[in-house]
């Protein structure tokens, strides 16, 4: 797979994770959802920079 396809799959996995966590754990808690979403996105960004930028 080329780098663009891998990036698209990676972003779709991040979106699926954010939506799943929102629905399963933080449905009625705005601030909890916001903080959890920020943390999830930051973890995905750190992993992307650590592993994908080296390719």
C-alpha positions in Angstrom: 0.0 0.0 0.0 1.2 3.5 -0.6 1.5 6.1 2.1 -1.7 7.9 1.2 -3.8 4.8 1.6 -2.2 4.0 4.9 -2.9 7.5 6.1 -6.6 7.3 5.1 -7.0 3.9 6.9 -5.3 5.4 10.0 -7.6 8.5 10.1 -10.6 6.2 9.7 -9.4 4.1 12.6 -9.0 7.2 14.7 -12.5 8.4 13.8 -14.0 5.0 14.6 -12.2 5.0 18.0 -13.5 8.5 18.9 -17.1 7.6 17.9 -17.0 4.3 19.8 -15.6 5.9 23.0 -18.2 8.7 22.8 -21.1 6.3 22.4 -20.0 3.6 24.8 -18.6 5.7 27.7 -19.4 9.4 27.5 -22.8 9.8 25.9 -24.2 12.4 28.3 -21.0 14.0 29.6 -19.8 16.9 27.5 -16.5 17.7 29.2 -15.6 14.0 29.6 -16.2 13.5 25.9 -14.1 16.5 25.0 -11.2 15.5 27.1 -11.3 11.9 26.0 -11.4 13.0 22.3 -8.5 15.3 22.7 -6.4 12.5 24.4 -7.3 10.0 21.7 -6.4 12.4 18.9 -3.1 13.3 20.7 -2.2 9.6 21.1 -2.9 8.9 17.4 -0.8 11.9 16.4 2.1 10.8 18.5 1.9 7.3 17.1 1.7 8.6 13.6 4.7 10.8 14.0 6.7 8.1 15.7 6.0 5.3 13.2 4.7 6.8 9.9 7.1 9.7 9.5 10.1 7.3 9.6 8.8 5.5 6.5 
